[in-house]
Amino acid sequence: MRVLFVGGTGVISSAAARAVLARGDELTVLTRGTSRRPVPAGARALRADFGDEDAVRAALGTDRFDVVVDFIGYDTAHVDRAVRLFRARTDSYVYVSTGSVYARPAPRQPVDESSARRAGSFDYPRLKLECELAVEAAYRDGFPATIVRAAHVYDETVVPLLAGWTAIDRWRRGLPVVVHGDGTSLWNLLHARDFARALAGLLGDDRLLGESVHITSDTPLSWDAIHTTLARAAGAEPLLVHRSSEDIGREIDWMGPVLTEDFRHSLVYDNSKLHRLLPGLPPETSFRRGAAEILAWYDADPARRKVSADLDAAFDRLAARPG
């Protein structure tokens, strides 16, 4: 197939690019050209800011694609622009969204693709839900669209905690890391290569036109388990201190909306639709293996190991409080 990626140098999209190329498809990647990640070898690179419609048209020329995958849509103006640009250029437009659009707390578990969607004031899920609604409206108007929902995809370059490397550094210094709630709420982590294999397998499947589908992990993990696995991969004692999401938000204001509206709510995904469509998917990368890869990547270069002094001090204050 001839495939176009809008975006292609992020955690998810770069892994997906490698998977599409490995399958033998012809891949074009459209980016602004400002990412630190290079476009994968074998892909054709085009440069244009997607906010500049004329520049995108000039970059694409008269090209037509079997599939367009859009990784960077975060507002309805972007979706409207994509519909105008690709209506006559593709048989399939895939919008990559997020499981964060589902209502929190979920009215029922596990969550499937028909579950209630409702975004609070946290900008990320609110804007992605608005984009989904725009994509669905375009489909009803004849645009060949599909929605794929991911949930916290990581690779070796990402410590999948809000505290990032600061948490690892604290453990290695024998200091505790603050975990929201009692640490038992369930979360979903999926390695980027697992997401990529599934996405590549779905591209061009006409059964998905007008549909949405999860690409998420089959193995939910508690937040305590996520922290403990990372600490042990770092060769450290997993010292944890539990504080309420509200207390953490009062101490670290930017964490407040993420924790109270998203991370503290358990969410278990039903992936049966994905497995019906792709019955031969290989086993997922375990988080134990993923954590080991993360620590190996960061330990390979001291410049990668960035500690936030403000966050470090805030964790000290939270850990010192009774509770």
C-alpha positions as a Markdown table, in Angstrom:
| # | Residue | x | y | z |
|---|---|---|---|---|
| 1 | Met | 0.0 | 0.0 | 0.0 |
| 2 | Arg | 0.9 | 3.6 | -0.3 |
| 3 | Val | 0.7 | 5.1 | 3.2 |
| 4 | Leu | 1.0 | 8.6 | 4.4 |
| 5 | Phe | 1.7 | 9.5 | 8.1 |
| 6 | Val | 0.8 | 13.0 | 9.3 |
| 7 | Gly | 3.5 | 13.1 | 12.0 |
| 8 | Gly | 5.9 | 10.2 | 12.1 |
| 9 | Thr | 8.7 | 11.0 | 14.5 |
| 10 | Gly | 7.0 | 10.6 | 17.9 |
| 11 | Val | 7.0 | 7.7 | 20.3 |
| 12 | Ile | 4.0 | 6.0 | 18.7 |
| 13 | Ser | 4.4 | 7.2 | 15.1 |
| 14 | Ser | 8.1 | 6.4 | 14.7 |
| 15 | Ala | 7.5 | 2.8 | 15.9 |
| 16 | Ala | 4.5 | 2.6 | 13.5 |
| 17 | Ala | 6.6 | 3.8 | 10.7 |
| 18 | Arg | 9.1 | 1.1 | 11.2 |
| 19 | Ala | 6.3 | -1.5 | 11.3 |
| 20 | Val | 4.8 | -0.3 | 8.1 |
| 21 | Leu | 8.1 | -0.3 | 6.3 |
| 22 | Ala | 8.9 | -3.8 | 7.6 |
| 23 | Arg | 5.7 | -5.0 | 6.1 |
| 24 | Gly | 6.8 | -3.7 | 2.7 |
| 25 | Asp | 4.5 | -0.7 | 2.3 |
| 26 | Glu | 5.5 | 2.5 | 0.6 |
| 27 | Leu | 5.6 | 5.1 | 3.4 |
| 28 | Thr | 5.6 | 8.9 | 3.2 |
| 29 | Val | 6.0 | 10.9 | 6.4 |
| 30 | Leu | 4.8 | 14.5 | 6.6 |
| 31 | Thr | 6.3 | 16.5 | 9.4 |
| 32 | Arg | 7.5 | 20.1 | 10.2 |
| 33 | Gly | 11.1 | 18.7 | 10.3 |
| 34 | Thr | 11.8 | 19.9 | 13.8 |
| 35 | Ser | 11.8 | 16.6 | 15.8 |
| 36 | Arg | 14.9 | 15.2 | 17.4 |
| 37 | Arg | 13.9 | 11.8 | 16.0 |
| 38 | Pro | 14.8 | 11.2 | 12.4 |
| 39 | Val | 12.3 | 9.9 | 9.8 |
| 40 | Pro | 13.0 | 6.1 | 9.6 |
| 41 | Ala | 15.3 | 5.0 | 6.8 |
| 42 | Gly | 13.2 | 3.9 | 3.8 |
| 43 | Ala | 10.4 | 6.4 | 4.2 |
| 44 | Arg | 10.0 | 9.5 | 2.0 |
| 45 | Ala | 10.1 | 12.6 | 4.1 |
| 46 | Leu | 8.0 | 15.7 | 3.3 |
| 47 | Arg | 8.2 | 18.9 | 5.3 |
| 48 | Ala | 5.3 | 21.3 | 5.9 |
| 49 | Asp | 3.4 | 22.7 | 8.9 |
| 50 | Phe | 0.0 | 21.1 | 8.9 |
| 51 | Gly | -1.5 | 24.4 | 10.0 |
| 52 | Asp | -0.5 | 25.8 | 6.7 |
| 53 | Glu | -3.0 | 24.2 | 4.2 |
| 54 | Asp | -1.4 | 25.7 | 1.1 |
| 55 | Ala | 2.1 | 24.4 | 2.2 |
| 56 | Val | 0.7 | 20.9 | 2.8 |
| 57 | Arg | -0.9 | 20.9 | -0.6 |
| 58 | Ala | 2.3 | 22.0 | -2.2 |
| 59 | Ala | 4.3 | 19.3 | -0.4 |
| 60 | Leu | 1.8 | 16.6 | -1.4 |
| 61 | Gly | 1.5 | 17.6 | -5.0 |
| 62 | Thr | -0.8 | 15.3 | -6.9 |
| 63 | Asp | 0.0 | 12.3 | -4.7 |
| 64 | Arg | -2.8 | 9.9 | -3.7 |
| 65 | Phe | -2.5 | 7.3 | -0.8 |
| 66 | Asp | -4.3 | 4.1 | 0.1 |
| 67 | Val | -4.2 | 5.1 | 3.7 |
| 68 | Val | -3.5 | 8.3 | 5.7 |
| 69 | Val | -2.7 | 8.0 | 9.4 |
| 70 | Asp | -3.0 | 11.2 | 11.4 |
| 71 | Phe | -1.0 | 11.2 | 14.7 |
| 72 | Ile | -1.1 | 14.9 | 15.5 |
| 73 | Gly | -4.7 | 16.1 | 15.4 |
| 74 | Tyr | -5.5 | 18.0 | 18.7 |
| 75 | Asp | -8.2 | 20.4 | 17.6 |
| 76 | Thr | -11.2 | 20.4 | 15.3 |
| 77 | Ala | -9.6 | 22.9 | 12.9 |
| 78 | His | -6.9 | 20.3 | 12.2 |
| 79 | Val | -9.6 | 17.6 | 11.5 |
| 80 | Asp | -11.5 | 19.9 | 9.2 |
| 81 | Arg | -8.2 | 20.7 | 7.4 |
| 82 | Ala | -7.5 | 17.0 | 7.1 |
| 83 | Val | -10.9 | 16.3 | 5.6 |
| 84 | Arg | -10.4 | 19.0 | 3.0 |
| 85 | Leu | -6.9 | 17.8 | 2.1 |
| 86 | Phe | -7.5 | 14.1 | 2.0 |
| 87 | Arg | -11.1 | 13.6 | 0.8 |
| 88 | Ala | -10.0 | 13.1 | -2.8 |
| 89 | Arg | -6.6 | 11.7 | -1.9 |
| 90 | Thr | -7.3 | 8.5 | 0.1 |
| 91 | Asp | -9.6 | 5.5 | 0.6 |
| 92 | Ser | -8.9 | 5.4 | 4.4 |
| 93 | Tyr | -8.2 | 8.1 | 6.9 |
| 94 | Val | -7.1 | 6.8 | 10.4 |
| 95 | Tyr | -7.3 | 9.3 | 13.3 |
| 96 | Val | -5.2 | 8.2 | 16.3 |
| 97 | Ser | -7.0 | 9.2 | 19.4 |
| 98 | Thr | -6.8 | 8.2 | 23.1 |
| 99 | Gly | -8.7 | 6.1 | 25.7 |
| 100 | Ser | -8.7 | 9.2 | 27.8 |
| 101 | Val | -11.9 | 10.2 | 26.0 |
| 102 | Tyr | -13.9 | 7.7 | 28.0 |
| 103 | Ala | -15.9 | 8.8 | 31.0 |
| 104 | Arg | -14.2 | 8.8 | 34.3 |
| 105 | Pro | -15.1 | 7.0 | 36.5 |
| 106 | Ala | -16.2 | 4.5 | 33.9 |
| 107 | Pro | -19.9 | 3.5 | 34.3 |
| 108 | Arg | -19.0 | -0.1 | 33.5 |
| 109 | Gln | -15.8 | -2.1 | 33.1 |
| 110 | Pro | -14.2 | -3.3 | 31.0 |
| 111 | Val | -14.5 | -0.4 | 28.6 |
| 112 | Asp | -15.3 | -1.2 | 24.9 |
| 113 | Glu | -15.5 | 1.0 | 21.9 |
| 114 | Ser | -19.1 | 1.8 | 22.5 |
| 115 | Ser | -18.6 | 2.9 | 26.1 |
| 116 | Ala | -19.6 | 6.4 | 27.3 |
| 117 | Arg | -17.3 | 9.2 | 26.3 |
| 118 | Arg | -17.1 | 12.3 | 28.4 |
| 119 | Ala | -14.1 | 14.6 | 28.9 |
| 120 | Gly | -13.8 | 16.9 | 31.9 |
| 121 | Ser | -11.8 | 20.2 | 32.0 |
| 122 | Phe | -8.4 | 18.5 | 31.4 |
| 123 | Asp | -7.5 | 19.8 | 27.9 |
| 124 | Tyr | -6.0 | 16.7 | 26.4 |
| 125 | Pro | -9.0 | 14.4 | 26.5 |
| 126 | Arg | -11.4 | 17.2 | 25.9 |
| 127 | Leu | -9.7 | 18.3 | 22.7 |
| 128 | Lys | -9.3 | 14.7 | 21.5 |
| 129 | Leu | -13.0 | 14.0 | 22.1 |
| 130 | Glu | -13.9 | 17.1 | 20.1 |
| 131 | Cys | -11.7 | 15.8 | 17.3 |
| 132 | Glu | -13.3 | 12.4 | 17.4 |
| 133 | Leu | -16.8 | 14.0 | 17.1 |
| 134 | Ala | -15.5 | 15.9 | 14.0 |
| 135 | Val | -14.1 | 12.7 | 12.5 |
| 136 | Glu | -17.4 | 10.9 | 13.0 |
| 137 | Ala | -19.3 | 13.8 | 11.4 |
| 138 | Ala | -17.0 | 13.7 | 8.4 |
| 139 | Tyr | -17.6 | 10.0 | 8.0 |
| 140 | Arg | -21.4 | 10.6 | 8.0 |
| 141 | Asp | -20.7 | 13.1 | 5.2 |
| 142 | Gly | -18.9 | 10.4 | 3.1 |
| 143 | Phe | -15.3 | 10.7 | 4.4 |
| 144 | Pro | -13.7 | 7.3 | 4.8 |
| 145 | Ala | -12.6 | 7.6 | 8.4 |
| 146 | Thr | -11.6 | 5.3 | 11.3 |
| 147 | Ile | -10.7 | 6.1 | 14.9 |
| 148 | Val | -7.9 | 4.2 | 16.7 |
| 149 | Arg | -7.7 | 4.7 | 20.5 |
| 150 | Ala | -4.4 | 4.2 | 22.2 |
| 151 | Ala | -3.7 | 4.3 | 26.0 |
| 152 | His | -0.3 | 5.4 | 27.5 |
| 153 | Val | 2.1 | 4.1 | 24.9 |
| 154 | Tyr | 5.8 | 4.2 | 25.9 |
| 155 | Asp | 9.2 | 3.1 | 24.5 |
| 156 | Glu | 12.7 | 3.0 | 25.9 |
| 157 | Thr | 12.9 | 6.8 | 25.9 |
| 158 | Val | 9.9 | 7.3 | 28.2 |
| 159 | Val | 9.7 | 6.8 | 32.0 |
| 160 | Pro | 5.9 | 6.3 | 32.1 |
| 161 | Leu | 5.4 | 8.3 | 35.3 |
| 162 | Leu | 4.5 | 11.9 | 35.7 |
| 163 | Ala | 7.7 | 12.3 | 37.7 |
| 164 | Gly | 9.8 | 10.9 | 34.9 |
| 165 | Trp | 13.5 | 10.3 | 35.7 |
| 166 | Thr | 13.2 | 12.2 | 39.0 |
| 167 | Ala | 11.4 | 9.2 | 40.4 |
| 168 | Ile | 14.3 | 6.9 | 39.4 |
| 169 | Asp | 16.9 | 9.3 | 40.8 |
| 170 | Arg | 15.1 | 9.4 | 44.1 |
| 171 | Trp | 15.0 | 5.6 | 44.5 |
| 172 | Arg | 18.7 | 5.4 | 43.7 |
| 173 | Arg | 19.3 | 7.9 | 46.4 |
| 174 | Gly | 17.2 | 5.9 | 48.9 |
| 175 | Leu | 14.3 | 8.4 | 48.9 |
| 176 | Pro | 10.6 | 7.6 | 48.5 |
| 177 | Val | 8.4 | 8.4 | 45.5 |
| 178 | Val | 4.9 | 9.7 | 46.0 |
| 179 | Val | 2.1 | 7.6 | 44.4 |
| 180 | His | -1.5 | 8.9 | 44.2 |
| 181 | Gly | -4.2 | 7.3 | 46.2 |
| 182 | Asp | -3.5 | 3.9 | 47.7 |
| 183 | Gly | -1.6 | 2.7 | 44.5 |
| 184 | Thr | -4.2 | 0.1 | 43.6 |
| 185 | Ser | -6.0 | 1.8 | 40.8 |
| 186 | Leu | -5.5 | 0.1 | 37.5 |
| 187 | Trp | -3.7 | 1.6 | 34.5 |
| 188 | Asn | -2.8 | 0.6 | 31.0 |
| 189 | Leu | 0.7 | 0.7 | 29.5 |
| 190 | Leu | 1.6 | -0.6 | 26.1 |
| 191 | His | 5.0 | -0.7 | 24.4 |
| 192 | Ala | 5.2 | 1.3 | 21.2 |
| 193 | Arg | 6.3 | -1.7 | 19.1 |
| 194 | Asp | 3.2 | -3.6 | 20.2 |
| 195 | Phe | 1.0 | -0.7 | 19.2 |
| 196 | Ala | 2.8 | -0.4 | 15.9 |
| 197 | Arg | 2.4 | -4.1 | 15.0 |
| 198 | Ala | -1.3 | -3.8 | 15.6 |
| 199 | Leu | -1.8 | -0.6 | 13.7 |
| 200 | Ala | 0.1 | -1.9 | 10.7 |
| 201 | Gly | -2.1 | -4.9 | 10.6 |
| 202 | Leu | -5.2 | -2.8 | 10.6 |
| 203 | Leu | -4.3 | -0.4 | 7.8 |
| 204 | Gly | -6.3 | -0.9 | 4.7 |
| 205 | Asp | -9.0 | -3.1 | 6.4 |
| 206 | Asp | -12.3 | -1.8 | 5.0 |
| 207 | Arg | -14.2 | -3.4 | 7.9 |
| 208 | Leu | -13.0 | -0.5 | 10.1 |
| 209 | Leu | -14.4 | 2.3 | 8.0 |
| 210 | Gly | -16.7 | 4.3 | 10.3 |
| 211 | Glu | -15.6 | 2.3 | 13.3 |
| 212 | Ser | -13.4 | 2.8 | 16.3 |
| 213 | Val | -11.0 | 0.2 | 17.8 |
| 214 | His | -8.7 | 0.0 | 20.8 |
| 215 | Ile | -5.0 | -0.7 | 20.5 |
| 216 | Thr | -4.3 | -1.1 | 24.2 |
| 217 | Ser | -2.7 | -3.6 | 26.6 |
| 218 | Asp | -4.5 | -6.8 | 27.7 |
| 219 | Thr | -2.7 | -6.6 | 31.0 |
| 220 | Pro | -3.8 | -3.8 | 33.3 |
| 221 | Leu | -1.3 | -2.9 | 36.1 |
| 222 | Ser | -1.7 | -1.1 | 39.4 |
| 223 | Trp | 0.2 | 2.1 | 39.9 |
| 224 | Asp | 2.1 | 0.5 | 42.7 |
| 225 | Ala | 3.1 | -2.3 | 40.4 |
| 226 | Ile | 4.3 | 0.2 | 37.7 |
| 227 | His | 6.4 | 2.0 | 40.3 |
| 228 | Thr | 7.8 | -1.1 | 41.8 |
| 229 | Thr | 8.8 | -2.6 | 38.4 |
| 230 | Leu | 10.7 | 0.5 | 37.5 |
| 231 | Ala | 12.4 | 0.8 | 40.8 |
| 232 | Arg | 13.6 | -2.8 | 40.6 |
| 233 | Ala | 14.8 | -2.3 | 37.0 |
| 234 | Ala | 16.8 | 0.6 | 38.4 |
| 235 | Gly | 18.4 | -1.8 | 41.0 |
| 236 | Ala | 16.8 | 0.2 | 43.8 |
| 237 | Glu | 14.4 | -0.4 | 46.7 |
| 238 | Pro | 10.8 | 0.6 | 45.6 |
| 239 | Leu | 10.1 | 3.1 | 48.4 |
| 240 | Leu | 6.6 | 4.4 | 48.0 |
| 241 | Val | 4.6 | 7.0 | 49.9 |
| 242 | His | 0.8 | 7.3 | 49.2 |
| 243 | Arg | -0.9 | 10.7 | 49.1 |
| 244 | Ser | -4.3 | 11.7 | 47.7 |
| 245 | Ser | -4.5 | 13.1 | 44.2 |
| 246 | Glu | -5.9 | 16.3 | 45.7 |
| 247 | Asp | -2.9 | 16.7 | 48.1 |
| 248 | Ile | -0.4 | 16.1 | 45.3 |
| 249 | Gly | -2.2 | 18.6 | 43.1 |
| 250 | Arg | -2.1 | 21.3 | 45.8 |
| 251 | Glu | 1.7 | 20.7 | 46.1 |
| 252 | Ile | 2.4 | 20.3 | 42.3 |
| 253 | Asp | -0.3 | 22.2 | 40.5 |
| 254 | Trp | 0.2 | 20.8 | 37.0 |
| 255 | Met | -0.2 | 17.3 | 38.3 |
| 256 | Gly | -3.6 | 18.0 | 39.8 |
| 257 | Pro | -5.9 | 17.8 | 36.7 |
| 258 | Val | -4.1 | 14.8 | 35.3 |
| 259 | Leu | -4.4 | 12.8 | 38.6 |
| 260 | Thr | -7.9 | 13.8 | 39.6 |
| 261 | Glu | -9.5 | 13.6 | 36.2 |
| 262 | Asp | -7.6 | 10.7 | 34.7 |
| 263 | Phe | -4.9 | 8.7 | 36.5 |
| 264 | Arg | -6.7 | 8.0 | 39.7 |
| 265 | His | -9.6 | 6.2 | 37.9 |
| 266 | Ser | -9.2 | 2.6 | 37.1 |
| 267 | Leu | -9.8 | 1.8 | 33.4 |
| 268 | Val | -9.7 | -1.7 | 32.0 |
| 269 | Tyr | -10.0 | -2.0 | 28.2 |
| 270 | Asp | -11.8 | -4.6 | 26.2 |
| 271 | Asn | -9.6 | -5.5 | 23.3 |
| 272 | Ser | -11.8 | -8.3 | 21.8 |
| 273 | Lys | -12.5 | -6.3 | 18.7 |
| 274 | Leu | -8.8 | -5.9 | 17.9 |
| 275 | His | -8.2 | -9.6 | 18.5 |
| 276 | Arg | -11.1 | -10.5 | 16.2 |
| 277 | Leu | -9.6 | -8.4 | 13.5 |
| 278 | Leu | -6.1 | -9.5 | 14.0 |
| 279 | Pro | -6.2 | -13.0 | 15.5 |
| 280 | Gly | -2.4 | -13.6 | 15.0 |
| 281 | Leu | -1.1 | -10.7 | 17.0 |
| 282 | Pro | 2.2 | -11.7 | 18.8 |
| 283 | Pro | 2.3 | -11.5 | 22.6 |
| 284 | Glu | 2.8 | -8.1 | 24.2 |
| 285 | Thr | 6.1 | -6.8 | 25.6 |
| 286 | Ser | 5.9 | -7.3 | 29.3 |
| 287 | Phe | 6.4 | -4.2 | 31.4 |
| 288 | Arg | 9.2 | -5.9 | 33.2 |
| 289 | Arg | 11.1 | -6.1 | 29.9 |
| 290 | Gly | 10.0 | -2.6 | 28.9 |
| 291 | Ala | 11.2 | -1.2 | 32.2 |
| 292 | Ala | 14.6 | -2.9 | 31.7 |
| 293 | Glu | 14.9 | -1.3 | 28.2 |
| 294 | Ile | 14.0 | 2.1 | 29.7 |
| 295 | Leu | 16.7 | 1.9 | 32.3 |
| 296 | Ala | 19.3 | 0.7 | 29.8 |
| 297 | Trp | 18.6 | 3.6 | 27.5 |
| 298 | Tyr | 18.8 | 6.2 | 30.2 |
| 299 | Asp | 21.9 | 4.7 | 31.8 |
| 300 | Ala | 23.7 | 4.7 | 28.5 |
| 301 | Asp | 24.0 | 8.5 | 28.5 |
| 302 | Pro | 24.1 | 10.8 | 31.6 |
| 303 | Ala | 22.7 | 13.6 | 29.5 |
| 304 | Arg | 19.4 | 11.8 | 29.3 |
| 305 | Arg | 19.0 | 11.6 | 33.1 |
| 306 | Lys | 17.3 | 14.9 | 33.9 |
| 307 | Val | 16.1 | 15.6 | 37.4 |
| 308 | Ser | 13.5 | 18.3 | 38.3 |
| 309 | Ala | 14.7 | 20.1 | 41.5 |
| 310 | Asp | 11.2 | 21.5 | 42.0 |
| 311 | Leu | 9.6 | 18.1 | 41.7 |
| 312 | Asp | 12.2 | 16.6 | 43.9 |
| 313 | Ala | 11.6 | 19.2 | 46.7 |
| 314 | Ala | 7.8 | 18.8 | 46.3 |
| 315 | Phe | 8.1 | 15.0 | 46.9 |
| 316 | Asp | 10.2 | 15.7 | 50.0 |
| 317 | Arg | 7.4 | 17.9 | 51.4 |
| 318 | Leu | 4.7 | 15.4 | 50.5 |
| 319 | Ala | 6.6 | 12.5 | 52.0 |
| 320 | Ala | 7.2 | 14.4 | 55.3 |
| 321 | Arg | 3.5 | 15.0 | 55.8 |
| 322 | Pro | 1.5 | 12.7 | 58.0 |
| 323 | Gly | -1.1 | 10.6 | 56.1 |
